[in-house]
Amino acid sequence: MQIDIQHIAKLSRLFIEEEKVEKFQKEMQSIVAMCEKLPPMDGEYTAVDPSNPMRLRQDLVKPSLNREQLLQNAPQTQAGCVVVPKVVE
């Protein structure tokens, strides 16, 4: 199977250097070949199991610590927030 990497790159709005096109083409062909080896998803794998439905847990409001208790272990606070060192200029 021949895969047109330049066309895929154009659709994806990506630039691929000419010397890397062949490498990406081989990698894409191996990915497609791997997907073609996967077994078909039919029968029991595609249906929802009625005996085991998914149930989401209920959201329960529980009491938690107040702000003063949370901030008492912080090395430095300001206006009810933790002060951290500046990491971005």
N, CA, C and O atoms as a MOPAC input file, in Angstrom:
PM7 MOZYME 1SCF
protein

 N      0.83700 1    -1.17100 1     0.00000 1
 C      0.00000 1     0.00000 1     0.00000 1
 C      0.88600 1     1.24100 1     0.00000 1
 O      1.77600 1     1.37900 1     0.83900 1
 N      0.64200 1     2.11700 1    -0.92300 1
 C      1.40800 1     3.36000 1    -1.02900 1
 C      0.65800 1     4.47100 1    -0.29000 1
 O     -0.52400 1     4.70700 1    -0.54300 1
 N      1.35000 1     5.14300 1     0.61900 1
 C      0.75400 1     6.22900 1     1.39700 1
 C      1.42200 1     7.53400 1     0.98800 1
 O      2.64800 1     7.64300 1     0.98500 1
 N      0.61000 1     8.51100 1     0.64700 1
 C      1.11800 1     9.80800 1     0.21500 1
 C      1.28800 1    10.70900 1     1.43800 1
 O      0.35500 1    11.39400 1     1.85700 1
 N      2.48500 1    10.69600 1     1.99300 1
 C      2.78200 1    11.47300 1     3.19900 1
 C      2.65800 1    12.96700 1     2.93200 1
 O      2.19100 1    13.70900 1     3.79700 1
 N      3.06100 1    13.41300 1     1.77000 1
 C      2.96100 1    14.84400 1     1.46400 1
 C      1.50000 1    15.29800 1     1.48100 1
 O      1.19500 1    16.39500 1     1.94800 1
 N      0.60900 1    14.46500 1     0.97600 1
 C     -0.81500 1    14.80600 1     0.97400 1
 C     -1.35800 1    14.84700 1     2.40100 1
 O     -2.10100 1    15.75800 1     2.76500 1
 N     -0.98300 1    13.85500 1     3.20100 1
 C     -1.41100 1    13.82900 1     4.60400 1
 C     -0.86400 1    15.04800 1     5.34100 1
 O     -1.57400 1    15.65700 1     6.14100 1
 N      0.37500 1    15.40400 1     5.08300 1
 C      0.97100 1    16.57000 1     5.71700 1
 C      0.24900 1    17.84300 1     5.30100 1
 O      0.02900 1    18.73100 1     6.12500 1
 N     -0.11700 1    17.93400 1     4.04400 1
 C     -0.83300 1    19.11600 1     3.55800 1
 C     -2.19400 1    19.22500 1     4.23800 1
 O     -2.58400 1    20.30600 1     4.67900 1
 N     -2.91400 1    18.11200 1     4.32500 1
 C     -4.21800 1    18.11700 1     4.99200 1
 C     -4.09100 1    18.47700 1     6.47100 1
 O     -4.97500 1    19.11600 1     7.04100 1
 N     -2.98000 1    18.05900 1     7.08800 1
 C     -2.74300 1    18.32500 1     8.50100 1
 C     -2.08300 1    19.67500 1     8.74900 1
 O     -1.87400 1    20.08700 1     9.88900 1
 N     -1.76000 1    20.35400 1     7.64200 1
 C     -1.06600 1    21.64900 1     7.70700 1
 C      0.28100 1    21.51400 1     8.42600 1
 O      0.65200 1    22.33400 1     9.26600 1
 N      0.99100 1    20.45100 1     8.06100 1
 C      2.32500 1    20.18700 1     8.58800 1
 C      3.34600 1    20.30600 1     7.47000 1
 O      3.03100 1    20.07300 1     6.30300 1
 N      4.55300 1    20.66600 1     7.82700 1
 C      5.64500 1    20.69300 1     6.86300 1
 C      6.59100 1    19.55100 1     7.19000 1
 O      7.08700 1    19.44300 1     8.31100 1
 N      6.83500 1    18.70400 1     6.20700 1
 C      7.77500 1    17.59700 1     6.38500 1
 C      8.89400 1    17.79500 1     5.37600 1
 O      8.65900 1    17.96200 1     4.17900 1
 N     10.11100 1    17.77100 1     5.88800 1
 C     11.27100 1    17.94700 1     5.02200 1
 C     11.37500 1    16.78000 1     4.04400 1
 O     11.02700 1    15.64600 1     4.37500 1
 N     11.85700 1    17.07100 1     2.84000 1
 C     11.94400 1    16.06500 1     1.77800 1
 C     12.71800 1    14.83600 1     2.21400 1
 O     12.33200 1    13.71400 1     1.88700 1
 N     13.80700 1    15.03000 1     2.95000 1
 C     14.62600 1    13.87800 1     3.33200 1
 C     13.96900 1    13.00100 1     4.39900 1
 O     14.43600 1    11.89000 1     4.64900 1
 N     12.89800 1    13.47700 1     5.02900 1
 C     12.20800 1    12.68600 1     6.05400 1
 C     10.93200 1    12.03200 1     5.53300 1
 O     10.30900 1    11.24800 1     6.24900 1
 N     10.53800 1    12.33600 1     4.31800 1
 C      9.28700 1    11.80600 1     3.76600 1
 C      9.31900 1    10.28300 1     3.70400 1
 O      8.35400 1     9.62900 1     4.10000 1
 N     10.40000 1     9.71900 1     3.22100 1
 C     10.49700 1     8.26000 1     3.08500 1
 C     10.40800 1     7.57700 1     4.44900 1
 O      9.74900 1     6.54700 1     4.59100 1
 N     11.06700 1     8.14900 1     5.43800 1
 C     11.02400 1     7.58300 1     6.80200 1
 C      9.59400 1     7.57400 1     7.33100 1
 O      9.13100 1     6.56600 1     7.86500 1
 N      8.89700 1     8.69700 1     7.18200 1
 C      7.51800 1     8.77300 1     7.66800 1
 C      6.60200 1     7.84900 1     6.87600 1
 O      5.65800 1     7.28400 1     7.42900 1
 N      6.87400 1     7.69500 1     5.59800 1
 C      6.06100 1     6.81200 1     4.77800 1
 C      6.19300 1     5.36700 1     5.25900 1
 O      5.19200 1     4.65800 1     5.35700 1
 N      7.40900 1     4.92600 1     5.55900 1
 C      7.62300 1     3.56200 1     6.06400 1
 C      6.94700 1     3.37300 1     7.41900 1
 O      6.33600 1     2.33600 1     7.67300 1
 N      7.05800 1     4.37800 1     8.28600 1
 C      6.42900 1     4.27900 1     9.60200 1
 C      4.91000 1     4.20700 1     9.48100 1
 O      4.26600 1     3.42600 1    10.18100 1
 N      4.33900 1     5.01800 1     8.59700 1
 C      2.88600 1     5.00500 1     8.40800 1
 C      2.43700 1     3.66800 1     7.83700 1
 O      1.39500 1     3.14800 1     8.23600 1
 N      3.20900 1     3.09900 1     6.90500 1
 C      2.85800 1     1.80100 1     6.33800 1
 C      2.89700 1     0.71900 1     7.41400 1
 O      2.04800 1    -0.17300 1     7.41900 1
 N      3.86400 1     0.78200 1     8.32200 1
 C      3.92000 1    -0.22600 1     9.39200 1
 C      2.75600 1    -0.06500 1    10.36600 1
 O      2.26000 1    -1.05600 1    10.90200 1
 N      2.31700 1     1.16400 1    10.60000 1
 C      1.16000 1     1.38300 1    11.48200 1
 C     -0.10100 1     0.82800 1    10.84200 1
 O     -0.89700 1     0.16100 1    11.50400 1
 N     -0.28700 1     1.09900 1     9.55600 1
 C     -1.46500 1     0.58500 1     8.85300 1
 C     -1.42600 1    -0.93900 1     8.81500 1
 O     -2.46100 1    -1.58000 1     9.00100 1
 N     -0.26200 1    -1.53100 1     8.57800 1
 C     -0.14000 1    -2.99300 1     8.55000 1
 C     -0.48600 1    -3.58600 1     9.91800 1
 O     -1.14300 1    -4.62400 1     9.99600 1
 N     -0.04700 1    -2.93300 1    10.99000 1
 C     -0.36300 1    -3.41500 1    12.33300 1
 C     -1.87400 1    -3.35600 1    12.57600 1
 O     -2.44400 1    -4.28500 1    13.14900 1
 N     -2.52400 1    -2.27400 1    12.14400 1
 C     -3.97400 1    -2.14100 1    12.33400 1
 C     -4.74100 1    -3.17900 1    11.52600 1
 O     -5.79000 1    -3.65600 1    11.95700 1
 N     -4.22100 1    -3.52300 1    10.36600 1
 C     -4.89600 1    -4.52600 1     9.54300 1
 C     -4.82600 1    -5.91200 1    10.17400 1
 O     -5.65500 1    -6.76600 1     9.86000 1
 N     -3.86300 1    -6.15600 1    11.05000 1
 C     -3.72200 1    -7.45300 1    11.70400 1
 C     -4.65500 1    -7.60800 1    12.90400 1
 O     -4.83600 1    -8.71600 1    13.41000 1
 N     -5.24800 1    -6.50100 1    13.36200 1
 C     -6.13500 1    -6.57800 1    14.52000 1
 C     -7.36800 1    -7.40300 1    14.18400 1
 O     -7.87100 1    -7.32900 1    13.06300 1
 N     -7.86300 1    -8.18800 1    15.13800 1
 C     -9.05500 1    -8.99400 1    14.86200 1
 C    -10.28300 1    -8.08900 1    14.72200 1
 O    -10.31300 1    -6.99400 1    15.28500 1
 N    -11.28100 1    -8.53600 1    13.98300 1
 C    -12.49300 1    -7.72000 1    13.82800 1
 C    -13.25000 1    -7.60200 1    15.15100 1
 O    -13.24800 1    -8.52000 1    15.97100 1
 N    -13.88300 1    -6.47600 1    15.33300 1
 C    -14.65700 1    -6.24400 1    16.55000 1
 C    -16.11400 1    -6.56500 1    16.25000 1
 O    -16.86400 1    -5.70900 1    15.78200 1
 N    -16.49800 1    -7.77300 1    16.51600 1
 C    -17.88200 1    -8.15300 1    16.29100 1
 C    -18.34700 1    -9.02100 1    17.44000 1
 O    -17.54600 1    -9.46500 1    18.26300 1
 N    -19.62000 1    -9.25600 1    17.48900 1
 C    -20.17200 1   -10.13200 1    18.50300 1
 C    -20.14700 1    -9.52000 1    19.88400 1
 O    -20.65600 1    -8.41800 1    20.09500 1
 N    -19.56200 1   -10.22600 1    20.81600 1
 C    -19.61700 1    -9.83500 1    22.22900 1
 C    -18.79700 1    -8.58700 1    22.54800 1
 O    -19.00700 1    -7.97600 1    23.59600 1
 N    -17.88200 1    -8.19800 1    21.68600 1
 C    -17.02500 1    -7.06200 1    21.98700 1
 C    -17.69000 1    -5.71700 1    21.71100 1
 O    -17.28000 1    -4.70500 1    22.28000 1
 N    -18.69100 1    -5.68700 1    20.86400 1
 C    -19.28600 1    -4.40900 1    20.47500 1
 C    -20.53500 1    -4.05400 1    21.27000 1
 O    -20.91500 1    -2.88300 1    21.31000 1
 N    -21.17100 1    -5.00300 1    21.88900 1
 C    -22.42000 1    -4.74100 1    22.59200 1
 C    -22.15200 1    -4.34400 1    24.04700 1
 O    -21.13800 1    -4.71700 1    24.63500 1
 N    -23.07400 1    -3.59100 1    24.59600 1
 C    -23.01900 1    -3.24000 1    26.00800 1
 C    -23.56900 1    -4.41300 1    26.79300 1
 O    -24.60000 1    -4.98100 1    26.43100 1
 N    -22.89500 1    -4.77000 1    27.84900 1
 C    -23.31700 1    -5.89800 1    28.68000 1
 C    -24.47100 1    -5.45000 1    29.57700 1
 O    -24.24900 1    -4.67000 1    30.50400 1
 N    -25.69500 1    -5.91900 1    29.32900 1
 C    -26.82700 1    -5.47300 1    30.15000 1
 C    -26.75000 1    -5.95200 1    31.59700 1
 O    -27.36700 1    -5.35000 1    32.47600 1
 N    -26.00500 1    -7.02300 1    31.85700 1
 C    -25.89200 1    -7.51200 1    33.22700 1
 C    -24.88700 1    -6.71600 1    34.04400 1
 O    -24.83200 1    -6.85400 1    35.26600 1
 N    -24.08800 1    -5.87800 1    33.37500 1
 C    -23.08600 1    -5.07800 1    34.08500 1
 C    -23.13400 1    -3.63400 1    33.57500 1
 O    -22.18800 1    -3.17800 1    32.93400 1
 N    -24.22300 1    -2.91200 1    33.85200 1
 C    -24.30500 1    -1.53300 1    33.35800 1
 C    -23.36700 1    -0.61800 1    34.13000 1
 O    -23.05300 1    -0.86100 1    35.29500 1
 N    -22.93200 1     0.43000 1    33.46100 1
 C    -22.07600 1     1.40200 1    34.13900 1
 C    -22.95800 1     2.33400 1    34.95600 1
 O    -23.94500 1     2.87500 1    34.45800 1
 N    -22.59300 1     2.50800 1    36.19500 1
 C    -23.31400 1     3.43200 1    37.05400 1
 C    -22.31100 1     4.42100 1    37.61600 1
 O    -21.27200 1     4.03800 1    38.15300 1
 N    -22.63200 1     5.68300 1    37.48600 1
 C    -21.76500 1     6.71900 1    38.02500 1
 C    -22.07600 1     6.90500 1    39.49300 1
 O    -23.22000 1     6.75900 1    39.92400 1
 N    -21.05300 1     7.22600 1    40.25300 1
 C    -21.26700 1     7.44600 1    41.68500 1
 C    -21.97300 1     8.77400 1    41.88200 1
 O    -21.86300 1     9.68000 1    41.05500 1
 N    -22.68200 1     8.87700 1    42.96100 1
 C    -23.36600 1    10.10700 1    43.30900 1
 C    -22.36300 1    11.12500 1    43.83300 1
 O    -21.44800 1    10.77400 1    44.57800 1
 N    -22.53100 1    12.36700 1    43.45100 1
 C    -21.70000 1    13.43400 1    43.99000 1
 C    -22.26300 1    13.83200 1    45.34900 1
 O    -23.41100 1    14.26100 1    45.46200 1
 N    -21.44200 1    13.68300 1    46.36700 1
 C    -21.86600 1    14.01000 1    47.71500 1
 C    -21.01500 1    15.15300 1    48.23900 1
 O    -19.79300 1    15.15200 1    48.09200 1
 N    -21.66700 1    16.11800 1    48.84500 1
 C    -20.95100 1    17.22800 1    49.45700 1
 C    -20.53100 1    16.77500 1    50.84600 1
 O    -21.36000 1    16.36800 1    51.66000 1
 N    -19.22800 1    16.85200 1    51.10200 1
 C    -18.68900 1    16.44100 1    52.39400 1
 C    -17.95500 1    17.62400 1    53.01200 1
 O    -17.40300 1    18.45900 1    52.29600 1
 N    -17.94600 1    17.69400 1    54.32300 1
 C    -17.20700 1    18.78600 1    54.94900 1
 C    -15.71000 1    18.63700 1    54.68600 1
 O    -15.18600 1    17.52400 1    54.64300 1
 N    -15.03700 1    19.75900 1    54.51300 1
 C    -13.59900 1    19.73200 1    54.27700 1
 C    -12.92700 1    20.75400 1    55.18300 1
 O    -13.58600 1    21.42400 1    55.97800 1
 N    -11.61100 1    20.86700 1    55.05500 1
 C    -10.87700 1    21.82500 1    55.87200 1
 C    -11.18900 1    23.24900 1    55.42300 1
 O    -11.45400 1    23.49700 1    54.24700 1
 N    -11.15400 1    24.17300 1    56.37000 1
 C    -11.34700 1    25.56200 1    55.96100 1
 C    -10.01400 1    26.13700 1    55.48300 1
 O     -8.96400 1    25.51900 1    55.65900 1
 N    -10.06500 1    27.31500 1    54.88400 1
 C     -8.89000 1    27.92800 1    54.26800 1
 C     -7.75100 1    28.13800 1    55.26000 1
 O     -6.59100 1    27.90100 1    54.92300 1
 N     -8.06100 1    28.57200 1    56.46100 1
 C     -7.00600 1    28.82100 1    57.45400 1
 C     -6.25600 1    27.54500 1    57.80600 1
 O     -5.03500 1    27.56300 1    57.96200 1
 N     -6.98600 1    26.43100 1    57.93100 1
 C     -6.33700 1    25.15400 1    58.22800 1
 C     -5.44900 1    24.70800 1    57.07300 1
 O     -4.36700 1    24.16300 1    57.29400 1
 N     -5.89300 1    24.93400 1    55.86400 1
 C     -5.10100 1    24.53000 1    54.70300 1
 C     -3.83400 1    25.36800 1    54.56400 1
 O     -2.78200 1    24.84300 1    54.20000 1
 N     -3.92300 1    26.66000 1    54.84900 1
 C     -2.79800 1    27.56100 1    54.63300 1
 C     -1.82200 1    27.60700 1    55.80700 1
 O     -0.76400 1    28.22600 1    55.68700 1
 N     -2.13500 1    26.98200 1    56.92000 1
 C     -1.24700 1    27.07700 1    58.08300 1
 C      0.09700 1    26.39100 1    57.85700 1
 O      1.07100 1    26.74100 1    58.52300 1
 N      0.18300 1    25.42700 1    56.94200 1
 C      1.45100 1    24.75300 1    56.66200 1
 C      2.20700 1    25.36500 1    55.49400 1
 O      3.33100 1    24.95400 1    55.20400 1
 N      1.61000 1    26.33800 1    54.82100 1
 C      2.27600 1    26.97100 1    53.68400 1
 C      3.39000 1    27.89000 1    54.19300 1
 O      3.20100 1    28.59900 1    55.18200 1
 N      4.55000 1    27.88300 1    53.52500 1
 C      5.65300 1    28.72700 1    53.99900 1
 C      5.35800 1    30.22200 1    53.87000 1
 O      5.83800 1    31.01400 1    54.68200 1
 N      4.57500 1    30.61800 1    52.86100 1
 C      4.25700 1    32.03300 1    52.68500 1
 C      2.88700 1    32.14900 1    52.02300 1
 O      2.60600 1    31.46400 1    51.03900 1
 N      2.03700 1    33.01800 1    52.56600 1
 C      0.71300 1    33.23400 1    52.00500 1
 C      0.47100 1    34.72400 1    51.80900 1
 O      1.09100 1    35.57100 1    52.45200 1
 N     -0.44300 1    35.00700 1    50.90400 1
 C     -0.81600 1    36.39600 1    50.67000 1
 C     -2.24800 1    36.41100 1    50.15300 1
 O     -2.55500 1    35.71700 1    49.18400 1
 N     -3.11100 1    37.17000 1    50.76100 1
 C     -4.51700 1    37.31400 1    50.37500 1
 C     -5.21600 1    35.95900 1    50.28500 1
 O     -6.02400 1    35.73900 1    49.38300 1
 N     -4.91100 1    35.05300 1    51.21000 1
 C     -5.57000 1    33.75600 1    51.24500 1
 C     -5.06600 1    32.75800 1    50.22200 1
 O     -5.71600 1    31.74300 1    49.97000 1
 N     -3.88900 1    33.04000 1    49.61700 1
 C     -3.31600 1    32.14100 1    48.62000 1
 C     -1.88000 1    31.78900 1    49.00300 1
 O     -1.23700 1    32.50900 1    49.76700 1
 N     -1.38900 1    30.68600 1    48.47000 1
 C     -0.00300 1    30.27700 1    48.69600 1
 C      0.88500 1    31.05900 1    47.73100 1
 O      0.58900 1    31.13100 1    46.53800 1
 N      1.96300 1    31.64000 1    48.23600 1
 C      2.91900 1    32.37000 1    47.40700 1
 C      4.00900 1    31.39200 1    46.97700 1
 O      4.61600 1    30.71600 1    47.80700 1
 N      4.24900 1    31.32700 1    45.66500 1
 C      5.26700 1    30.43000 1    45.12200 1
 C      6.29200 1    31.25400 1    44.35700 1
 O      5.98800 1    32.37000 1    43.93700 1
 N      7.51200 1    30.72500 1    44.16500 1
 C      8.52200 1    31.47100 1    43.41600 1
 C      8.11200 1    31.65400 1    41.95100 1
 O      7.44600 1    30.79700 1    41.37100 1
 N      8.51600 1    32.77100 1    41.37100 1
 C      8.22500 1    33.05300 1    39.97100 1
 C      9.07700 1    32.13700 1    39.10500 1
 O     10.29000 1    32.05100 1    39.29600 1
 N      8.44700 1    31.45200 1    38.15100 1
 C      9.18200 1    30.51300 1    37.29500 1
 C      9.19800 1    30.95300 1    35.84100 1
 O      9.97100 1    30.41100 1    35.04900 1
 N      8.36900 1    31.91800 1    35.46700 1
 C      8.31000 1    32.40400 1    34.09200 1
 C      8.56600 1    33.90200 1    34.10700 1
 O      7.99500 1    34.63900 1    34.91100 1
 N      9.43600 1    34.33800 1    33.20300 1
 C      9.70400 1    35.78500 1    33.11600 1
 C      8.68500 1    36.45300 1    32.26400 1
 O      8.74100 1    37.66700 1    32.07200 1

